[in-house]
Amino acid sequence: MFVAAAVGLGLVTLSACGSSSGDTGSGGDPKTVTLVSHDSWAVTKSVLADFEKQSGYKVKVLTDGDAGQAVNKAILTKDNPQGDVFFGVDNTLLSRALDNGLFQPYEAKGLDRVGAAYRLDADKHRVTPVDHGDVCVNYDKKYFADHELAPPATFDDLVKPAYRNLLVTENASTSSPGLGFLLGTAARYGDDGWEGYWKKLRANGVKVVSGWEQAYNEEFSGSAGGRKAGGDRPLVVSYASSPPAEVVFADPRPTTAPTGVATGTCFRQVEFAGLLSNARNSAGGKALIDFLISREFQEDMPLNMFVYPVTEGAGVPAEFTKYGPAAQDPETMDPARIAENRDRWVTSWTSLVLK
C-alpha cells in the first residue's frame, strides 16, 4: 500500500531508530512513544520533528521484517509489547490481529476526514486506516522489449507458456504482498478455481521466496537492486507504486520508469495503525496515531513509502501519479471473507505450491 510497503515499498529500511540517541523506549521514559512497524516504514525527518515539537514526545521506531512477520511477532509479544503503536497491519491480516486482541480501541482525531471505504473497523475503532495501495505483478520493460514479447496484463496471462519461469512471488504464509497476491487469485477465480489456477502457475515455473525484499531487490531483473544482484526473473509480485520508486531513487532520474504494472493482476490493500493493548504510553500512542492521519504526514507518505493517502484533501506528488497511478479496477475482498478463509487458503496454498 499499501500499499509498501508495501503496501509499502522497502527501499528504505530502518532498524531500531529513534529521534535521539539514548532513548530507553516507552517503558523507561513517559515522553517517548515507540512505533513498531515493518521494514518499509519511512518518514521525512523534518515531518517527524514537527510532531515531536508539537506533541512533546520523542519517537522511537522499531522495524521487524516484512509486514506479515511483524504482525505475527506483535501477536506473540502482545502481553509485553515492544512499543505503543503498531503500524503496518493491512486488510489481509486484520482479522488475525483483531481476533488475537492486539489493539485497544481509540477513535483518532481527524478520523472523520478519512474515507469511509477504508474504515474497516468503524464500529470499534481498534485500528485507524493510514494508507492504501495495490499489490500487482510488475514487469521488467527491457526484458520484454529485448525478447520482443508483450508483457502479461492479467492473471490468465501468467499461466501461458510464453511466461514460463519468469515470475517470482512471495510466500503467502509469511509475506503481506504474497498473501495479497493469493487473495487476488481467490477473488478472481473463486473458491472452486483458485487452486487449479495455482497448479497451472506452479507448472509454469513460478518461484516462491520468503519476502518482498528478496523477491524485488534480489530476484527481479527490473529493479535497481535486482540488476545489481543478478536477478533473472522479469516478473515479480510487488506494488502498483513500485515503478515511481525506481524513478525517484535513481541517480540520475530516468525520464520513464524501467518497470511497468500488469494492471489485471492487482489486489487492493488498506494499511492500518493501532494502539497496542498493553501500551506503556497510551497518551503518546494516541497522539502518534492522530499524527499519522494528519495532512502533513499523509502528504509525506507517497514519496517515502509509496502508498496512497486515505485522508480527504491530502495531495499526491506529480511524480507519484505520473509513474504509479492506482489500479482502476483492482480485485477486492470483504474482510469477513478473508477472516473466514485466509488460514485454510494459506494451508492449501502451501501444500499446492511448496510441497
C-alpha positions as a LaTeX table, in Angstrom:
\begin{tabular}{lrrr}
\hline
Residue & $x$ (\AA) & $y$ (\AA) & $z$ (\AA) \\
\hline
Met1 & 0.00 & 0.00 & 0.00 \\
Phe2 & $-0.41$ & $-0.22$ & 0.87 \\
Val3 & 0.40 & $-0.18$ & $-0.29$ \\
Ala4 & 4.72 & $-0.68$ & 0.57 \\
Ala5 & 5.11 & $-1.32$ & 1.58 \\
Ala6 & 4.16 & $-2.03$ & 0.53 \\
Val7 & 1.83 & $-1.72$ & 0.83 \\
Gly8 & 4.61 & $-0.05$ & 1.16 \\
Leu9 & 7.94 & $-0.26$ & $-0.59$ \\
Gly10 & 11.03 & $-1.49$ & 1.24 \\
Leu11 & 13.72 & 0.60 & $-0.46$ \\
Val12 & 14.33 & 2.47 & 2.77 \\
Thr13 & 14.99 & 0.19 & 5.73 \\
Leu14 & 15.31 & 1.30 & 9.32 \\
Ser15 & 16.04 & $-0.78$ & 12.41 \\
Ala16 & 15.55 & 0.40 & 15.97 \\
Cys17 & 15.98 & 4.03 & 15.01 \\
Gly18 & 14.98 & 6.93 & 17.22 \\
Ser19 & 14.84 & 10.68 & 17.16 \\
Ser20 & 17.74 & 10.95 & 19.54 \\
Ser21 & 20.41 & 8.71 & 21.00 \\
Gly22 & 19.95 & 7.21 & 24.43 \\
Asp23 & 16.22 & 6.53 & 24.08 \\
Thr24 & 15.11 & 3.95 & 26.61 \\
Gly25 & 11.74 & 3.34 & 24.98 \\
Ser26 & 8.28 & 3.97 & 26.27 \\
Gly27 & 8.81 & 1.77 & 29.30 \\
Gly28 & 11.56 & 4.00 & 30.67 \\
Asp29 & 10.53 & 7.46 & 29.53 \\
Pro30 & 6.92 & 8.71 & 29.55 \\
Lys31 & 7.86 & 11.31 & 26.92 \\
Thr32 & 8.99 & 8.65 & 24.45 \\
Val33 & 6.45 & 6.88 & 22.23 \\
Thr34 & 7.53 & 3.73 & 20.41 \\
Leu35 & 6.23 & 2.79 & 16.97 \\
Val36 & 6.56 & $-0.83$ & 15.83 \\
Ser37 & 6.35 & $-1.42$ & 12.08 \\
His38 & 7.62 & $-3.35$ & 9.07 \\
Asp39 & 10.85 & $-2.58$ & 7.25 \\
Ser40 & 9.13 & $-0.26$ & 4.79 \\
Trp41 & 8.34 & 2.44 & 7.35 \\
Ala42 & 9.82 & 5.78 & 6.29 \\
Val43 & 9.12 & 9.42 & 7.04 \\
Thr44 & 10.89 & 12.70 & 6.29 \\
Lys45 & 12.95 & 13.75 & 9.31 \\
Ser46 & 11.53 & 17.27 & 9.35 \\
Val47 & 7.96 & 15.95 & 9.34 \\
Leu48 & 8.66 & 13.67 & 12.29 \\
Ala49 & 10.44 & 16.55 & 14.04 \\
Asp50 & 7.29 & 18.65 & 13.66 \\
Phe51 & 5.28 & 16.01 & 15.50 \\
Glu52 & 7.87 & 15.79 & 18.27 \\
Lys53 & 7.94 & 19.56 & 18.69 \\
Gln54 & 4.16 & 19.93 & 18.70 \\
Ser55 & 3.40 & 16.94 & 20.92 \\
Gly56 & 6.40 & 16.95 & 23.24 \\
Tyr57 & 7.03 & 13.23 & 22.59 \\
Lys58 & 10.18 & 11.70 & 21.19 \\
Val59 & 9.55 & 8.93 & 18.68 \\
Lys60 & 11.39 & 5.63 & 18.69 \\
Val61 & 10.86 & 3.31 & 15.72 \\
Leu62 & 11.37 & $-0.46$ & 15.78 \\
Thr63 & 11.10 & $-2.31$ & 12.47 \\
Asp64 & 10.87 & $-6.06$ & 12.16 \\
Gly65 & 10.88 & $-7.53$ & 8.66 \\
Asp66 & 8.02 & $-7.98$ & 6.25 \\
Ala67 & 4.54 & $-6.90$ & 7.35 \\
Gly68 & 3.41 & $-10.50$ & 7.84 \\
Gln69 & 6.40 & $-11.27$ & 10.04 \\
Ala70 & 5.95 & $-8.06$ & 12.02 \\
Val71 & 2.26 & $-8.77$ & 12.69 \\
Asn72 & 3.00 & $-12.32$ & 13.81 \\
Lys73 & 5.69 & $-11.13$ & 16.23 \\
Ala74 & 3.42 & $-8.39$ & 17.60 \\
Ile75 & 0.77 & $-11.01$ & 18.36 \\
Leu76 & 3.31 & $-13.27$ & 20.10 \\
Thr77 & 4.54 & $-10.37$ & 22.26 \\
Lys78 & 1.18 & $-8.67$ & 22.88 \\
Asp79 & 1.31 & $-9.19$ & 26.67 \\
Asn80 & 4.65 & $-7.37$ & 26.83 \\
Pro81 & 4.74 & $-5.37$ & 23.60 \\
Gln82 & 7.81 & $-3.82$ & 22.05 \\
Gly83 & 6.08 & $-0.48$ & 21.76 \\
Asp84 & 2.92 & 1.59 & 21.96 \\
Val85 & 1.64 & 1.77 & 18.37 \\
Phe86 & 1.80 & $-0.81$ & 15.61 \\
Phe87 & 1.70 & 0.41 & 12.02 \\
Gly88 & 1.51 & $-1.94$ & 9.06 \\
Val89 & $-1.31$ & $-4.44$ & 9.57 \\
Asp90 & $-3.41$ & $-4.49$ & 6.40 \\
Asn91 & $-6.80$ & $-5.86$ & 5.42 \\
Thr92 & $-5.31$ & $-9.26$ & 4.55 \\
Leu93 & $-4.17$ & $-9.80$ & 8.16 \\
Leu94 & $-6.54$ & $-7.50$ & 10.04 \\
Ser95 & $-8.86$ & $-10.16$ & 11.42 \\
Arg96 & $-5.91$ & $-12.14$ & 12.79 \\
Ala97 & $-4.69$ & $-9.10$ & 14.72 \\
Leu98 & $-8.18$ & $-8.23$ & 15.99 \\
Asp99 & $-9.09$ & $-11.78$ & 16.94 \\
Asn100 & $-5.90$ & $-12.00$ & 19.00 \\
Gly101 & $-6.69$ & $-8.79$ & 20.90 \\
Leu102 & $-3.64$ & $-6.95$ & 19.59 \\
Phe103 & $-5.18$ & $-3.47$ & 19.83 \\
Gln104 & $-7.23$ & $-1.38$ & 22.25 \\
Pro105 & $-9.98$ & 0.95 & 20.99 \\
Tyr106 & $-9.12$ & 4.53 & 20.11 \\
Glu107 & $-11.09$ & 6.87 & 17.86 \\
Ala108 & $-8.44$ & 9.08 & 16.29 \\
Lys109 & $-8.86$ & 12.82 & 15.99 \\
Gly110 & $-9.48$ & 13.64 & 12.35 \\
Leu111 & $-10.97$ & 10.23 & 11.55 \\
Asp112 & $-13.98$ & 11.98 & 10.04 \\
Arg113 & $-11.70$ & 13.14 & 7.21 \\
Val114 & $-10.71$ & 9.56 & 6.33 \\
Gly115 & $-12.68$ & 7.95 & 3.52 \\
Ala116 & $-15.45$ & 5.67 & 4.81 \\
Ala117 & $-14.38$ & 2.87 & 2.44 \\
Tyr118 & $-11.11$ & 2.49 & 4.37 \\
Arg119 & $-12.64$ & 2.34 & 7.86 \\
Leu120 & $-12.98$ & $-1.42$ & 8.13 \\
Asp121 & $-13.30$ & $-1.40$ & 11.94 \\
Ala122 & $-15.50$ & 1.67 & 12.16 \\
Asp123 & $-17.76$ & 0.31 & 14.89 \\
Lys124 & $-14.99$ & $-0.42$ & 17.41 \\
His125 & $-12.08$ & 1.82 & 16.32 \\
Arg126 & $-9.40$ & $-0.70$ & 17.20 \\
Val127 & $-7.42$ & 0.32 & 14.14 \\
Thr128 & $-7.09$ & 3.53 & 12.13 \\
Pro129 & $-6.65$ & 3.47 & 8.34 \\
Val130 & $-3.44$ & 5.19 & 7.23 \\
Asp131 & $-2.84$ & 4.35 & 3.57 \\
His132 & $-3.89$ & 2.20 & 0.65 \\
Gly133 & $-2.18$ & 0.64 & $-2.34$ \\
Asp134 & $-2.35$ & $-2.24$ & $-4.80$ \\
Val135 & $-0.40$ & $-5.50$ & $-4.87$ \\
Cys136 & 0.30 & $-6.22$ & $-8.55$ \\
Val137 & 2.71 & $-8.07$ & $-10.80$ \\
Asn138 & 5.48 & $-5.75$ & $-12.02$ \\
Tyr139 & 7.47 & $-6.39$ & $-15.19$ \\
Asp140 & 10.93 & $-5.51$ & $-16.48$ \\
Lys141 & 10.33 & $-3.38$ & $-19.59$ \\
Lys142 & 13.80 & $-4.01$ & $-21.04$ \\
Tyr143 & 13.47 & $-7.77$ & $-20.82$ \\
Phe144 & 10.21 & $-7.83$ & $-22.74$ \\
Ala145 & 11.45 & $-5.33$ & $-25.33$ \\
Asp146 & 14.66 & $-7.32$ & $-25.87$ \\
His147 & 12.68 & $-10.55$ & $-26.28$ \\
Glu148 & 10.02 & $-8.91$ & $-28.47$ \\
Leu149 & 7.39 & $-10.29$ & $-26.10$ \\
Ala150 & 4.34 & $-8.43$ & $-24.86$ \\
Pro151 & 4.31 & $-8.27$ & $-21.04$ \\
Pro152 & 1.46 & $-10.07$ & $-19.29$ \\
Ala153 & $-1.59$ & $-7.98$ & $-18.42$ \\
Thr154 & $-3.84$ & $-10.35$ & $-16.45$ \\
Phe155 & $-3.81$ & $-13.33$ & $-14.11$ \\
Asp156 & $-4.75$ & $-15.52$ & $-17.08$ \\
Asp157 & $-1.65$ & $-14.41$ & $-18.98$ \\
Leu158 & 0.72 & $-15.55$ & $-16.23$ \\
Val159 & 0.00 & $-19.23$ & $-16.83$ \\
Lys160 & 0.69 & $-19.07$ & $-20.57$ \\
Pro161 & 3.80 & $-20.91$ & $-21.87$ \\
Ala162 & 5.32 & $-17.61$ & $-23.07$ \\
Tyr163 & 5.85 & $-16.61$ & $-19.42$ \\
Arg164 & 7.27 & $-19.92$ & $-18.15$ \\
Asn165 & 9.93 & $-19.50$ & $-15.41$ \\
Leu166 & 9.60 & $-15.69$ & $-15.43$ \\
Leu167 & 7.57 & $-14.94$ & $-12.26$ \\
Val168 & 8.79 & $-14.69$ & $-8.65$ \\
Thr169 & 6.35 & $-14.21$ & $-5.79$ \\
Glu170 & 6.48 & $-14.15$ & $-2.01$ \\
Asn171 & 5.44 & $-16.83$ & 0.46 \\
Ala172 & 1.76 & $-16.28$ & 1.28 \\
Ser173 & 2.23 & $-17.56$ & 4.82 \\
Thr174 & 4.94 & $-15.05$ & 5.77 \\
Ser175 & 4.62 & $-12.10$ & 3.40 \\
Ser176 & 1.93 & $-9.45$ & 3.08 \\
Pro177 & 2.26 & $-8.98$ & $-0.71$ \\
Gly178 & 2.46 & $-12.76$ & $-1.12$ \\
Leu179 & $-0.81$ & $-13.12$ & 0.76 \\
Gly180 & $-2.32$ & $-10.25$ & $-1.19$ \\
Phe181 & $-1.48$ & $-11.97$ & $-4.46$ \\
Leu182 & $-3.05$ & $-15.22$ & $-3.23$ \\
Leu183 & $-6.21$ & $-13.36$ & $-2.19$ \\
Gly184 & $-6.26$ & $-11.65$ & $-5.58$ \\
Thr185 & $-6.38$ & $-15.04$ & $-7.29$ \\
Ala186 & $-9.08$ & $-16.24$ & $-4.89$ \\
Ala187 & $-11.12$ & $-13.13$ & $-5.66$ \\
Arg188 & $-10.61$ & $-13.60$ & $-9.39$ \\
Tyr189 & $-11.24$ & $-17.35$ & $-9.67$ \\
Gly190 & $-13.39$ & $-18.09$ & $-6.62$ \\
Asp191 & $-13.34$ & $-20.95$ & $-4.13$ \\
Asp192 & $-13.63$ & $-23.54$ & $-6.89$ \\
Gly193 & $-10.99$ & $-22.12$ & $-9.20$ \\
Trp194 & $-8.03$ & $-20.59$ & $-7.38$ \\
Glu195 & $-6.35$ & $-23.91$ & $-6.53$ \\
Gly196 & $-6.49$ & $-25.01$ & $-10.16$ \\
Tyr197 & $-5.00$ & $-21.68$ & $-11.15$ \\
Trp198 & $-2.07$ & $-22.13$ & $-8.77$ \\
Lys199 & $-1.45$ & $-25.64$ & $-10.08$ \\
Lys200 & $-1.07$ & $-24.11$ & $-13.53$ \\
Leu201 & 1.14 & $-21.33$ & $-12.16$ \\
Arg202 & 3.39 & $-23.87$ & $-10.44$ \\
Ala203 & 3.59 & $-25.95$ & $-13.62$ \\
Asn204 & 4.60 & $-22.75$ & $-15.41$ \\
Gly205 & 7.62 & $-22.31$ & $-13.17$ \\
Val206 & 6.62 & $-19.72$ & $-10.56$ \\
Lys207 & 9.38 & $-19.19$ & $-7.99$ \\
Val208 & 8.48 & $-18.56$ & $-4.33$ \\
Val209 & 10.78 & $-16.73$ & $-1.88$ \\
Ser210 & 10.26 & $-15.71$ & 1.72 \\
Gly211 & 9.53 & $-11.99$ & 1.43 \\
Trp212 & 9.33 & $-8.84$ & $-0.66$ \\
Glu213 & 12.93 & $-7.72$ & $-0.15$ \\
Gln214 & 14.30 & $-10.96$ & $-1.60$ \\
Ala215 & 11.78 & $-11.10$ & $-4.42$ \\
Tyr216 & 12.08 & $-7.50$ & $-5.54$ \\
Asn217 & 15.64 & $-6.50$ & $-4.67$ \\
Glu218 & 17.37 & $-9.80$ & $-5.45$ \\
Glu219 & 15.34 & $-11.91$ & $-7.87$ \\
Phe220 & 13.62 & $-9.28$ & $-10.05$ \\
Ser221 & 15.69 & $-8.21$ & $-13.05$ \\
Gly222 & 13.87 & $-4.91$ & $-13.41$ \\
Ser223 & 14.73 & $-3.32$ & $-10.06$ \\
Ala224 & 17.95 & $-1.47$ & $-9.31$ \\
Gly225 & 18.72 & $-3.94$ & $-6.52$ \\
Gly226 & 17.85 & $-6.95$ & $-8.65$ \\
Arg227 & 20.06 & $-5.83$ & $-11.52$ \\
Lys228 & 22.96 & $-5.41$ & $-9.12$ \\
Ala229 & 22.29 & $-8.82$ & $-7.54$ \\
Gly230 & 21.99 & $-10.56$ & $-10.90$ \\
Gly231 & 18.25 & $-11.19$ & $-10.63$ \\
Asp232 & 16.90 & $-13.11$ & $-13.59$ \\
Arg233 & 13.13 & $-13.04$ & $-13.10$ \\
Pro234 & 11.46 & $-10.28$ & $-15.19$ \\
Leu235 & 8.11 & $-10.64$ & $-13.37$ \\
Val236 & 7.61 & $-10.03$ & $-9.65$ \\
Val237 & 4.72 & $-9.60$ & $-7.24$ \\
Ser238 & 5.15 & $-6.08$ & $-5.85$ \\
Tyr239 & 3.05 & $-2.90$ & $-5.88$ \\
Ala240 & 1.46 & $-0.59$ & $-8.43$ \\
Ser241 & 3.57 & 2.14 & $-6.83$ \\
Ser242 & 6.92 & 0.37 & $-7.36$ \\
Pro243 & 7.65 & 1.97 & $-10.78$ \\
Pro244 & 7.74 & 5.54 & $-9.40$ \\
Ala245 & 10.12 & 4.34 & $-6.68$ \\
Glu246 & 12.51 & 3.12 & $-9.36$ \\
Val247 & 12.44 & 6.63 & $-10.85$ \\
Val248 & 12.63 & 8.63 & $-7.62$ \\
Phe249 & 15.56 & 6.70 & $-6.17$ \\
Ala250 & 17.59 & 6.58 & $-9.40$ \\
Asp251 & 20.52 & 8.95 & $-9.88$ \\
Pro252 & 20.20 & 10.42 & $-12.40$ \\
Arg253 & 16.45 & 10.07 & $-12.68$ \\
Pro254 & 15.25 & 8.44 & $-15.91$ \\
Thr255 & 12.50 & 10.07 & $-17.92$ \\
Thr256 & 10.43 & 6.90 & $-17.85$ \\
Ala257 & 10.09 & 4.11 & $-15.31$ \\
Pro258 & 12.11 & 0.95 & $-16.14$ \\
Thr259 & 9.28 & $-1.21$ & $-14.83$ \\
Gly260 & 5.58 & $-1.49$ & $-15.55$ \\
Val261 & 2.47 & $-2.97$ & $-13.91$ \\
Ala262 & 0.24 & $-5.77$ & $-15.13$ \\
Thr263 & $-2.94$ & $-3.95$ & $-14.15$ \\
Gly264 & $-5.13$ & $-7.04$ & $-14.42$ \\
Thr265 & $-3.29$ & $-8.69$ & $-11.52$ \\
Cys266 & $-3.92$ & $-6.14$ & $-8.76$ \\
Phe267 & $-5.40$ & $-6.61$ & $-5.29$ \\
Arg268 & $-6.34$ & $-3.60$ & $-3.13$ \\
Gln269 & $-4.68$ & $-3.29$ & 0.29 \\
Val270 & $-5.52$ & $-0.89$ & 3.12 \\
Glu271 & $-2.93$ & $-0.41$ & 5.86 \\
Phe272 & $-3.76$ & 0.45 & 9.47 \\
Ala273 & $-2.21$ & 1.64 & 12.72 \\
Gly274 & $-3.43$ & 0.69 & 16.18 \\
Leu275 & $-2.76$ & 1.39 & 19.84 \\
Leu276 & $-1.31$ & $-1.81$ & 21.28 \\
Ser277 & $-3.38$ & $-3.36$ & 24.05 \\
Asn278 & $-0.66$ & $-3.21$ & 26.68 \\
Ala279 & 1.00 & 0.00 & 25.54 \\
Arg280 & 3.01 & 1.66 & 28.29 \\
Asn281 & 2.49 & 5.14 & 26.84 \\
Ser282 & $-1.12$ & 5.23 & 25.70 \\
Ala283 & $-1.30$ & 9.02 & 25.64 \\
Gly284 & 1.75 & 9.24 & 23.40 \\
Gly285 & 0.42 & 6.43 & 21.23 \\
Lys286 & $-2.88$ & 8.22 & 20.69 \\
Ala287 & $-1.07$ & 11.42 & 19.73 \\
Leu288 & 1.05 & 9.50 & 17.24 \\
Ile289 & $-1.98$ & 7.85 & 15.62 \\
Asp290 & $-3.60$ & 11.30 & 15.26 \\
Phe291 & $-0.43$ & 12.44 & 13.53 \\
Leu292 & $-0.47$ & 9.51 & 11.08 \\
Ile293 & $-3.75$ & 10.73 & 9.57 \\
Ser294 & $-2.81$ & 14.40 & 9.66 \\
Arg295 & $-2.48$ & 16.12 & 6.30 \\
Glu296 & 1.23 & 16.74 & 6.90 \\
Phe297 & 2.05 & 13.05 & 7.33 \\
Gln298 & $-0.42$ & 11.90 & 4.67 \\
Glu299 & 1.18 & 14.13 & 2.05 \\
Asp300 & 4.65 & 13.00 & 3.12 \\
Met301 & 3.87 & 9.28 & 2.67 \\
Pro302 & 3.70 & 8.81 & $-1.11$ \\
Leu303 & 7.36 & 9.50 & $-1.89$ \\
Asn304 & 8.58 & 7.76 & 1.28 \\
Met305 & 6.51 & 4.58 & 1.49 \\
Phe306 & 4.96 & 4.71 & $-1.98$ \\
Val307 & 1.37 & 4.33 & $-0.88$ \\
Tyr308 & $-1.72$ & 6.47 & $-1.32$ \\
Pro309 & $-3.15$ & 8.66 & 1.46 \\
Val310 & $-6.59$ & 7.97 & 2.92 \\
Thr311 & $-7.27$ & 11.43 & 4.36 \\
Glu312 & $-9.53$ & 13.50 & 2.14 \\
Gly313 & $-7.79$ & 16.53 & 0.65 \\
Ala314 & $-4.25$ & 15.14 & 1.04 \\
Gly315 & $-2.31$ & 15.76 & $-2.16$ \\
Val316 & $-0.19$ & 13.24 & $-4.06$ \\
Pro317 & 3.09 & 14.34 & $-5.72$ \\
Ala318 & 3.14 & 14.62 & $-9.51$ \\
Glu319 & 5.98 & 12.07 & $-9.79$ \\
Phe320 & 3.84 & 9.56 & $-7.97$ \\
Thr321 & 0.77 & 9.92 & $-10.13$ \\
Lys322 & 2.82 & 10.04 & $-13.35$ \\
Tyr323 & 4.71 & 6.81 & $-12.80$ \\
Gly324 & 2.40 & 4.88 & $-10.46$ \\
Pro325 & $-1.31$ & 5.60 & $-10.94$ \\
Ala326 & $-3.60$ & 3.49 & $-8.76$ \\
Ala327 & $-5.19$ & 0.47 & $-10.38$ \\
Gln328 & $-8.59$ & 1.35 & $-11.82$ \\
Asp329 & $-10.31$ & $-1.97$ & $-11.14$ \\
Pro330 & $-8.33$ & $-3.96$ & $-8.57$ \\
Glu331 & $-9.60$ & $-7.20$ & $-7.07$ \\
Thr332 & $-11.08$ & $-6.68$ & $-3.60$ \\
Met333 & $-12.44$ & $-8.94$ & $-0.88$ \\
Asp334 & $-14.70$ & $-8.38$ & 2.10 \\
Pro335 & $-12.69$ & $-8.60$ & 5.36 \\
Ala336 & $-15.21$ & $-11.14$ & 6.71 \\
Arg337 & $-14.49$ & $-13.45$ & 3.78 \\
Ile338 & $-10.75$ & $-13.05$ & 4.33 \\
Ala339 & $-11.19$ & $-13.85$ & 8.03 \\
Glu340 & $-13.28$ & $-16.93$ & 7.29 \\
Asn341 & $-10.99$ & $-18.42$ & 4.64 \\
Arg342 & $-7.47$ & $-16.99$ & 4.98 \\
Asp343 & $-5.87$ & $-19.68$ & 7.14 \\
Arg344 & $-7.46$ & $-22.50$ & 5.16 \\
Trp345 & $-6.43$ & $-20.95$ & 1.88 \\
Val346 & $-2.85$ & $-20.42$ & 3.06 \\
Thr347 & $-2.64$ & $-24.04$ & 4.25 \\
Ser348 & $-3.92$ & $-25.29$ & 0.90 \\
Trp349 & $-1.62$ & $-22.93$ & $-0.99$ \\
Thr350 & 1.37 & $-24.20$ & 0.99 \\
Ser351 & 0.55 & $-27.80$ & 0.12 \\
Leu352 & 0.00 & $-26.96$ & $-3.52$ \\
Val353 & 2.99 & $-24.72$ & $-4.15$ \\
Leu354 & 5.70 & $-25.50$ & $-1.60$ \\
Lys355 & 5.48 & $-29.27$ & $-1.23$ \\
\hline
\end{tabular}
